[in-house]
Amino acid sequence: MAFVASVVWTAHEGMEQTLLHAVRQLVPASRREPACLSYVAYRDPARPRTIRVLEIYTDRAGFEAHAASDHFKTWGFGQAIPALESRDMQFYETVEP
C-alpha cells in the first residue's frame, strides 16, 4: 500500500499569488523525490485562494522525507504556509488488489 496525503491550502486574502508561486516551485521538485509516486496540485478558477494537492508516496517515510526536504523547507514552510489562512491535511492508504 502507498501513503496518500490530501492537502487543502487556502491563502489569506491578497496572498494568492505567493501561494501559487510556491506551489509551482514545489510540484517539479517534489516529483523528483525518490519515494514520490505522484504529486498533483490543482485549483478551481472560481476559488483562486484555495489549492489542493494530492500526494502519493511509496510509504509514510517517503512523505516524511518530503516534509524534511530542502525544497519543502524553502517553498512550503518558507513561502506557502506563512501565506495560509487555513491548512487541512488528510492521510490515506491506497487500496491494492
MOJO-V466200 format. One record per run of one state. SS is the DSSP state (A for helix, B for strand, O for the rest). FROM is the first residue (numbers start at 0). LEN is the number of residues. If there is no record, write none. Layout:
BEGIN
SS:FROM:LEN, SS:FROM:LEN
END
This chain:
BEGIN
O:0:2, B:2:9, O:11:4, A:15:16, O:31:4, B:35:7, O:42:2, A:44:3, O:47:2, B:49:8, O:57:2, A:59:9, O:68:1, A:69:14, B:83:10, O:93:4
END
